[in-house]
Amino acid sequence: MMKLRHSPTSPFVRKVMMVAIECGLEGSVEAVPTNAWAPDTDLIKDNPLSKVPALVLEDGTALYDSPVIAEYLDTLHDGPRLFPPTGPARWAALRQQALADGLCDAAILRLREGMRPEGEKSPSWIERQRAAMERSLDGMEAEAGSLGDSLTIGTVAILATLGYLDFRYAAEEWRKGRPALAAWFERASDRDSFRRTVPAA
Ligand SMILES: N[C@@H](CCC(=O)N[C@@H](CS)C(=O)NCC(=O)O)C(=O)O
């Protein structure tokens, strides 16, 4: 059995869990609850970056980060591939994953910065991350019409990211002014792998 260093709030973990479910591999992956922020965490033995997710294979090899884990899982099944093998479709899917993951990076940096003690917070840093989030969402809106109904690592990553915004930044209403993305999300998130991985505080 493979072991996944897991946190129920992480959008990167959610993406990997969605991939495992979509690929019929959920039964081969045991979730190991992990708090990456705990000072004494043993996560560093599996990922020196001390980030979740990390996937520990049966031979003890650890894989990270989430794009690597997702691509590995996608080699373990016989169904339709989430990573298009070649050509423009592959680059589009990888770029969409990078955009979605980058949006989460900015969202998490902003959240953590906001949690620092008064006097240590940087308003200009928080604003930089906020602006990156807005631009990334605008980029998703611009291509929402071409996201379609077929699932790729790009669309899985976008679903996990928008789910994270609903969880942590609901008050910012990302749907406002982004009708195409909102409509796509409504349709595309209606799937088992999304419902079963909803973040829990
Ligand atoms: N690029 C990484 C990002 C993973 C990441 O940022 N994970 C967060 C939780 S959502 C974490 O463990 N952060 C702990 C830290 O930054 O020290 C991936 O795609 O897996």
The ligand as a Gaussian input file, in Angstrom:
#p B3LYP/6-31G(d) Opt

LIG

0 1
 N        4.332000      22.793000      -4.848000
 C        3.823000      22.008000      -3.768000
 C        3.091000      22.869000      -2.761000
 C        2.668000      22.094000      -1.528000
 C        2.274000      23.036000      -0.372000
 O        2.453000      24.247000      -0.432000
 N        1.718000      22.434000       0.678000
 C        1.384000      23.209000       1.870000
 C        0.033000      22.793000       2.404000
 S       -1.255000      23.298000       1.319000
 C        2.393000      22.904000       2.951000
 O        2.606000      21.744000       3.284000
 N        3.045000      23.945000       3.484000
 C        4.013000      23.813000       4.537000
 C        5.169000      24.757000       4.347000
 O        5.186000      25.528000       3.361000
 O        6.068000      24.737000       5.178000
 C        2.932000      20.899000      -4.321000
 O        2.400000      21.077000      -5.422000
 O        2.805000      19.825000      -3.678000

